Amino acid sequence: MAADQPHPYPKNVITQAVAAMFVYAGISLVSLVLFLLAEIPWSWRAVLVVGGLLVSGISAVLMIRMRPSQAHVAATLTVMALSVLRVGEPYDWGWASWFIILSTLALAAPLVRALLVMQQFDRMHGA
């Protein structure tokens, strides 16, 4: 966080949200590298991985460098929700599908909390 641009939100809530965004970006990066190493042709699933990596990484950096906003959190939550589409049909689920679902749910929790805290704070302080 830049010293000249403090934010009014609780620091631990923002820190946990940013950490979740970076972890999600890291998981997306690993899955993209594995995807490229497997030499699987590009598909819409690969585009979702790239989108998840870019949006979550950029949002996390913006939340650190600028005043945190609900838009950064909402963008990452949207990409995370869309990434669940990668798992496919339930009869095709394997360990990777379960990992995508469970890690997305676990990493979405601090983001949902941050979004709710930010909304409540803004509502209380008229922002």
Backbone as ProteinMPNN parsed JSONL, in Angstrom:
{"seq_chain_A": "MAADQPHPYPKNVITQAVAAMFVYAGISLVSLVLFLLAEIPWSWRAVLVVGGLLVSGISAVLMIRMRPSQAHVAATLTVMALSVLRVGEPYDWGWASWFIILSTLALAAPLVRALLVMQQFDRMHGA", "coords_chain_A": {"N_chain_A": [[0.853, -1.177, 0.0], [0.609, 2.135, -0.89], [2.158, 4.822, 0.823], [1.115, 7.375, 0.713], [-1.515, 7.046, 0.042], [-3.63, 6.018, 1.928], [-6.005, 3.519, 2.875], [-9.355, 3.196, 4.071], [-10.326, 0.752, 4.908], [-10.423, -2.267, 6.926], [-7.221, -3.5, 7.59], [-6.467, -6.232, 7.797], [-8.513, -7.593, 6.462], [-8.269, -6.688, 3.832], [-5.658, -7.542, 3.324], [-5.941, -10.347, 3.482], [-7.68, -10.752, 1.319], [-6.11, -9.877, -0.844], [-4.023, -11.721, -0.648], [-5.44, -14.077, -1.238], [-6.109, -13.507, -3.886], [-3.55, -13.46, -5.096], [-2.737, -16.119, -4.61], [-4.669, -17.475, -6.107], [-4.0, -16.498, -8.65], [-1.468, -17.637, -8.826], [-2.076, -20.403, -8.807], [-3.489, -20.469, -11.19], [-1.428, -19.81, -12.945], [0.291, -22.031, -12.657], [-1.433, -24.044, -13.601], [-1.708, -23.17, -16.217], [0.916, -23.432, -17.196], [1.219, -26.218, -16.935], [-0.745, -26.954, -18.726], [0.348, -25.986, -21.127], [2.69, -27.527, -21.239], [1.617, -30.038, -21.619], [0.891, -29.927, -24.189], [-1.679, -29.525, -25.214], [-4.231, -28.587, -27.446], [-5.245, -25.144, -27.809], [-8.141, -23.942, -26.193], [-11.424, -22.855, -25.127], [-11.252, -23.269, -22.448], [-8.574, -22.888, -21.823], [-8.407, -20.195, -22.348], [-10.008, -19.219, -20.28], [-8.332, -19.826, -18.117], [-6.113, -18.178, -18.643], [-7.409, -15.696, -18.525], [-8.258, -15.725, -15.841], [-5.78, -15.725, -14.555], [-4.68, -13.243, -15.401], [-6.661, -11.301, -14.59], [-6.965, -11.753, -11.792], [-4.332, -11.43, -10.877], [-3.672, -8.796, -11.746], [-5.691, -7.354, -10.438], [-5.008, -7.844, -7.754], [-2.507, -6.566, -7.588], [-3.314, -3.933, -8.131], [-4.907, -3.469, -5.898], [-3.003, -3.333, -3.954], [-1.306, -1.254, -4.775], [-2.98, 0.93, -5.272], [-5.895, 2.634, -3.972], [-7.889, 0.241, -2.439], [-10.642, -1.25, -4.124], [-14.103, -2.101, -4.548], [-14.59, -2.989, -7.073], [-12.253, -4.291, -7.931], [-12.247, -6.573, -6.332], [-14.715, -7.682, -7.051], [-14.284, -8.203, -9.773], [-12.338, -10.218, -9.676], [-13.767, -12.197, -8.285], [-15.756, -12.72, -10.176], [-14.266, -13.81, -12.307], [-13.324, -16.044, -10.996], [-15.699, -17.436, -10.538], [-16.454, -17.957, -13.177], [-14.369, -19.624, -13.855], [-14.986, -22.045, -12.783], [-16.49, -23.244, -14.676], [-14.716, -24.672, -16.186], [-14.535, -27.276, -15.272], [-16.23, -29.068, -16.478], [-18.617, -31.624, -17.429], [-20.362, -33.438, -14.84], [-19.938, -36.261, -14.957], [-17.443, -36.45, -16.034], [-15.652, -35.683, -14.122], [-12.61, -35.529, -12.361], [-9.693, -35.753, -10.249], [-8.58, -33.256, -10.748], [-10.755, -31.656, -11.387], [-12.159, -31.604, -8.957], [-10.215, -30.327, -7.43], [-10.146, -27.797, -8.652], [-12.751, -26.87, -8.068], [-12.868, -26.953, -5.19], [-10.613, -25.406, -4.414], [-11.265, -22.971, -5.574], [-13.612, -22.289, -4.183], [-12.551, -22.114, -1.564], [-10.706, -20.017, -1.848], [-12.381, -17.994, -2.621], [-13.757, -17.247, -0.363], [-12.336, -15.308, 1.407], [-12.463, -13.17, -0.35], [-15.182, -12.674, -0.732], [-15.808, -11.95, 1.87], [-14.227, -9.613, 2.079], [-15.476, -8.018, 0.149], [-18.037, -7.705, 1.279], [-17.382, -6.386, 3.698], [-16.242, -4.042, 2.687], [-18.437, -2.939, 1.325], [-20.21, -2.52, 3.467], [-18.713, -0.721, 5.029], [-18.488, 1.458, 3.259], [-21.171, 2.114, 2.998], [-21.82, 2.856, 5.619], [-20.2, 5.088, 5.948], [-20.906, 6.775, 3.971], [-19.686, 6.717, 1.434]], "CA_chain_A": [[0.0, 0.0, 0.0], [1.371, 3.375, -0.965], [2.034, 5.57, 2.068], [0.334, 8.598, 0.51], [-2.894, 6.702, -0.287], [-4.154, 5.02, 2.853], [-7.4, 3.128, 2.663], [-10.063, 3.144, 5.354], [-10.819, -0.585, 5.199], [-9.566, -3.022, 7.855], [-6.035, -3.992, 6.898], [-6.42, -7.691, 7.715], [-9.474, -8.027, 5.452], [-7.658, -6.411, 2.525], [-4.492, -8.42, 3.189], [-6.416, -11.697, 3.179], [-8.224, -10.744, -0.042], [-4.981, -9.79, -1.782], [-3.333, -13.014, -0.606], [-6.259, -15.033, -1.995], [-5.969, -13.18, -5.308], [-2.237, -13.919, -5.545], [-2.738, -17.587, -4.625], [-5.459, -17.88, -7.269], [-3.176, -16.218, -9.83], [-0.41, -18.651, -8.848], [-2.678, -21.665, -9.247], [-3.781, -20.309, -12.621], [-0.151, -19.871, -13.663], [0.732, -23.426, -12.663], [-2.287, -24.814, -14.504], [-1.384, -22.763, -17.584], [2.189, -24.064, -17.545], [0.937, -27.642, -17.15], [-1.52, -27.039, -19.96], [1.275, -25.801, -22.243], [3.597, -28.67, -21.287], [0.879, -31.196, -22.12], [0.685, -29.669, -25.621], [-3.098, -29.626, -25.54], [-4.601, -27.429, -28.269], [-5.938, -24.066, -27.113], [-9.598, -24.003, -26.201], [-12.011, -21.85, -24.273], [-10.788, -23.517, -21.084], [-7.281, -22.226, -21.692], [-8.684, -18.753, -22.299], [-10.461, -18.955, -18.911], [-7.159, -19.855, -17.242], [-5.356, -16.947, -18.894], [-8.209, -14.6, -17.979], [-8.169, -15.794, -14.384], [-4.434, -15.3, -14.174], [-4.515, -11.794, -15.618], [-7.579, -10.486, -13.778], [-6.663, -11.853, -10.364], [-3.015, -10.832, -10.635], [-3.748, -7.341, -11.901], [-6.531, -6.83, -9.354], [-4.233, -7.878, -6.509], [-1.514, -5.496, -7.655], [-4.014, -2.648, -8.011], [-5.359, -3.294, -4.522], [-1.827, -2.978, -3.16], [-0.735, 0.018, -5.226], [-3.98, 2.0, -5.264], [-6.918, 2.435, -2.939], [-8.68, -0.954, -2.764], [-12.017, -0.963, -4.514], [-14.987, -3.248, -4.694], [-14.499, -3.454, -8.457], [-11.156, -5.251, -8.025], [-12.697, -7.816, -5.707], [-15.807, -8.234, -7.865], [-13.71, -8.736, -11.012], [-11.707, -11.5, -9.378], [-14.834, -13.159, -7.979], [-16.409, -13.076, -11.441], [-13.372, -14.722, -13.023], [-13.293, -17.304, -10.257], [-16.967, -18.131, -10.81], [-16.388, -18.459, -14.55], [-13.373, -20.694, -13.966], [-15.607, -23.315, -12.396], [-17.004, -23.84, -15.908], [-13.69, -25.542, -16.756], [-14.566, -28.65, -14.765], [-16.966, -29.917, -17.402], [-19.782, -32.38, -16.968], [-20.053, -34.21, -13.625], [-19.45, -37.615, -15.229], [-16.038, -36.341, -16.442], [-14.847, -35.124, -13.044], [-11.485, -36.267, -11.786], [-9.08, -35.024, -9.134], [-8.355, -31.856, -11.144], [-12.04, -30.961, -11.282], [-12.412, -31.372, -7.535], [-9.262, -29.311, -6.976], [-10.617, -26.493, -9.147], [-13.949, -26.475, -7.318], [-12.577, -26.713, -3.78], [-9.699, -24.271, -4.252], [-12.006, -21.757, -5.918], [-14.48, -21.974, -3.044], [-11.732, -21.691, -0.425], [-10.103, -18.714, -2.128], [-13.436, -16.989, -2.765], [-14.251, -16.839, 0.956], [-11.816, -14.005, 1.846], [-12.888, -12.124, -1.282], [-16.572, -12.346, -0.397], [-15.74, -11.201, 3.129], [-13.717, -8.267, 1.789], [-16.511, -7.28, -0.572], [-19.081, -7.349, 2.238], [-16.847, -5.377, 4.617], [-16.087, -2.795, 1.934], [-19.768, -2.39, 1.09], [-20.745, -2.042, 4.735], [-17.961, 0.464, 5.41], [-18.891, 2.553, 2.377], [-22.559, 2.471, 3.324], [-21.814, 3.538, 6.909], [-19.471, 6.355, 5.869], [-21.435, 7.566, 2.868], [-18.758, 6.8, 0.285]], "C_chain_A": [[0.888, 1.225, 0.0], [1.1, 4.202, 0.29], [1.152, 6.801, 1.904], [-1.131, 8.321, 0.179], [-3.438, 5.648, 0.673], [-5.608, 4.688, 2.528], [-8.068, 2.972, 4.021], [-10.504, 1.737, 5.76], [-9.89, -1.301, 6.176], [-8.424, -3.708, 7.103], [-6.023, -5.517, 6.762], [-7.377, -8.234, 6.654], [-8.883, -7.842, 4.053], [-6.463, -7.327, 2.292], [-4.905, -9.84, 2.83], [-6.981, -11.778, 1.76], [-7.106, -10.713, -1.077], [-4.215, -11.108, -1.811], [-4.113, -14.062, -1.395], [-6.153, -14.779, -3.497], [-4.63, -13.674, -5.857], [-2.157, -15.446, -5.584], [-3.523, -18.091, -5.833], [-4.68, -17.638, -8.561], [-2.054, -17.251, -9.947], [-0.916, -20.004, -9.312], [-2.993, -21.612, -10.737], [-2.507, -20.393, -13.446], [0.357, -21.303, -13.752], [-0.12, -24.247, -13.635], [-2.035, -24.431, -15.962], [-0.081, -23.4, -18.054], [1.983, -25.557, -17.808], [0.161, -27.867, -18.441], [-0.593, -26.928, -21.182], [2.245, -26.974, -22.371], [2.92, -29.925, -21.829], [0.586, -31.079, -23.611], [-0.746, -29.936, -26.056], [-3.466, -28.414, -26.386], [-5.402, -26.406, -27.456], [-7.444, -24.22, -27.273], [-10.117, -22.898, -25.291], [-11.588, -22.038, -22.822], [-9.441, -22.853, -20.838], [-7.455, -20.712, -21.606], [-9.191, -18.368, -20.909], [-9.291, -18.937, -17.934], [-6.343, -18.577, -17.408], [-6.1, -15.745, -18.33], [-8.163, -14.569, -16.466], [-6.83, -15.318, -13.871], [-4.286, -13.792, -14.281], [-5.386, -10.96, -14.685], [-7.217, -10.557, -12.306], [-5.31, -11.232, -10.03], [-3.037, -9.32, -10.71], [-4.586, -6.718, -10.797], [-5.779, -6.795, -8.032], [-3.195, -6.763, -6.482], [-2.173, -4.133, -7.498], [-4.507, -2.407, -6.59], [-4.203, -2.928, -3.603], [-1.358, -1.569, -3.5], [-1.699, 1.19, -5.137], [-4.914, 1.777, -4.079], [-7.744, 1.217, -3.334], [-10.109, -0.569, -3.137], [-12.802, -2.26, -4.645], [-14.907, -3.82, -6.102], [-13.384, -4.479, -8.625], [-11.579, -6.601, -7.469], [-13.777, -8.477, -6.562], [-15.28, -8.835, -9.167], [-13.078, -10.099, -10.769], [-12.746, -12.564, -9.035], [-15.554, -13.622, -9.243], [-15.564, -14.079, -12.217], [-13.312, -16.073, -12.32], [-14.567, -18.111, -10.51], [-16.965, -18.712, -12.221], [-15.41, -19.627, -14.681], [-13.945, -22.05, -13.57], [-16.216, -24.004, -13.617], [-16.007, -24.807, -16.538], [-13.839, -26.995, -16.354], [-15.339, -29.589, -15.669], [-18.151, -30.605, -16.766], [-19.418, -33.233, -15.758], [-19.533, -35.619, -13.884], [-18.0, -37.621, -15.697], [-15.121, -35.899, -15.309], [-13.778, -36.095, -12.569], [-10.915, -35.442, -10.643], [-8.885, -33.554, -9.485], [-9.648, -31.05, -11.035], [-12.365, -30.634, -9.831], [-11.471, -30.318, -6.975], [-9.702, -27.922, -7.414], [-11.794, -26.0, -8.318], [-13.603, -26.09, -5.882], [-11.632, -25.526, -3.569], [-10.395, -22.96, -4.592], [-12.92, -21.342, -4.773], [-13.673, -21.46, -1.854], [-11.142, -20.305, -0.642], [-11.145, -17.619, -2.323], [-13.909, -16.464, -1.415], [-13.666, -15.511, 1.437], [-12.23, -12.862, 0.919], [-14.327, -11.705, -1.012], [-16.605, -11.542, 0.894], [-15.27, -9.775, 2.881], [-14.775, -7.427, 1.088], [-17.614, -6.832, 0.384], [-18.614, -6.274, 3.213], [-16.722, -4.031, 3.915], [-17.444, -2.144, 1.677], [-20.355, -1.814, 2.362], [-20.031, -0.769, 5.17], [-18.372, 1.671, 4.568], [-20.303, 3.027, 2.677], [-22.605, 3.269, 4.632], [-21.185, 4.928, 6.825], [-19.87, 7.198, 4.665], [-20.504, 7.712, 1.683], [-19.423, 6.295, -0.969]], "O_chain_A": [[1.814, 1.332, 0.804], [-0.034, 4.279, 0.762], [0.507, 7.228, 2.861], [-1.916, 9.26, 0.047], [-3.681, 4.51, 0.272], [-6.334, 5.508, 1.966], [-7.408, 2.651, 5.009], [-11.013, 1.557, 6.867], [-8.703, -0.982, 6.25], [-8.644, -4.403, 6.111], [-5.613, -6.039, 5.725], [-7.074, -9.24, 6.013], [-8.984, -8.726, 3.202], [-6.275, -7.833, 1.186], [-4.29, -10.468, 1.968], [-6.776, -12.778, 1.073], [-7.152, -11.44, -2.07], [-3.802, -11.562, -2.878], [-3.522, -14.848, -2.136], [-6.113, -15.721, -4.289], [-4.575, -14.238, -6.95], [-1.563, -16.005, -6.506], [-3.093, -19.028, -6.507], [-4.697, -18.475, -9.464], [-1.729, -17.689, -11.05], [-0.267, -20.676, -10.114], [-2.789, -22.589, -11.458], [-2.504, -20.982, -14.527], [0.807, -21.738, -14.812], [0.409, -25.051, -14.402], [-2.136, -25.279, -16.848], [0.01, -23.859, -19.192], [2.505, -26.099, -18.782], [0.385, -28.845, -19.154], [-0.732, -27.68, -22.147], [2.587, -27.375, -23.483], [3.574, -30.778, -22.428], [0.091, -32.023, -24.226], [-0.994, -30.499, -27.123], [-3.045, -27.303, -26.064], [-6.138, -26.764, -26.536], [-7.945, -24.578, -28.338], [-9.343, -22.106, -24.752], [-11.566, -21.079, -22.051], [-9.2, -22.314, -19.758], [-6.731, -20.036, -20.875], [-8.842, -17.301, -20.405], [-9.264, -18.116, -17.017], [-5.931, -17.966, -16.421], [-5.488, -14.867, -17.722], [-8.043, -13.498, -15.87], [-6.751, -14.597, -12.877], [-3.816, -13.142, -13.348], [-4.902, -10.017, -14.059], [-7.166, -9.527, -11.634], [-5.169, -10.575, -8.999], [-2.489, -8.639, -9.844], [-4.231, -5.662, -10.273], [-5.895, -5.833, -7.273], [-3.026, -6.093, -5.463], [-1.642, -3.268, -6.802], [-4.526, -1.267, -6.125], [-4.409, -2.278, -2.578], [-1.048, -0.781, -2.606], [-1.272, 2.329, -4.946], [-4.735, 0.848, -3.291], [-8.252, 1.161, -4.454], [-10.702, 0.327, -2.536], [-12.247, -3.344, -4.823], [-15.134, -5.014, -6.298], [-13.541, -5.439, -9.379], [-11.303, -7.644, -8.063], [-13.753, -9.69, -6.771], [-15.778, -9.868, -9.616], [-13.259, -11.025, -11.559], [-12.613, -13.714, -9.454], [-15.919, -14.792, -9.358], [-16.079, -15.076, -12.723], [-13.256, -17.118, -12.968], [-14.513, -19.33, -10.676], [-17.425, -19.834, -12.433], [-15.598, -20.511, -15.517], [-13.43, -23.088, -13.986], [-16.435, -25.215, -13.598], [-16.393, -25.665, -17.333], [-13.312, -27.872, -17.038], [-15.118, -30.799, -15.626], [-18.623, -30.212, -15.699], [-18.285, -33.705, -15.656], [-18.746, -36.126, -13.085], [-17.38, -38.683, -15.754], [-13.917, -35.755, -15.523], [-14.009, -37.293, -12.403], [-11.576, -34.539, -10.129], [-9.01, -32.691, -8.616], [-9.624, -29.887, -10.632], [-12.794, -29.524, -9.515], [-11.872, -29.505, -6.141], [-9.637, -26.974, -6.631], [-11.827, -24.838, -7.912], [-13.999, -25.024, -5.411], [-11.828, -24.732, -2.649], [-10.132, -21.94, -3.955], [-12.988, -20.161, -4.433], [-14.064, -20.487, -1.21], [-11.085, -19.504, 0.291], [-10.826, -16.436, -2.202], [-14.413, -15.344, -1.334], [-14.435, -14.642, 1.848], [-12.336, -11.716, 1.355], [-14.653, -10.519, -1.058], [-17.344, -10.563, 1.001], [-15.85, -8.829, 3.415], [-14.946, -6.25, 1.406], [-18.075, -5.694, 0.303], [-19.367, -5.35, 3.522], [-17.061, -2.996, 4.488], [-17.58, -0.927, 1.801], [-20.939, -0.73, 2.34], [-20.678, 0.17, 5.634], [-18.578, 2.766, 5.092], [-20.587, 4.223, 2.612], [-23.346, 4.247, 4.737], [-21.59, 5.84, 7.545], [-19.241, 8.216, 4.376], [-20.533, 8.733, 0.996], [-18.807, 6.285, -2.035]]}, "name": "protein", "num_of_chains": 1, "seq": "MAADQPHPYPKNVITQAVAAMFVYAGISLVSLVLFLLAEIPWSWRAVLVVGGLLVSGISAVLMIRMRPSQAHVAATLTVMALSVLRVGEPYDWGWASWFIILSTLALAAPLVRALLVMQQFDRMHGA"}
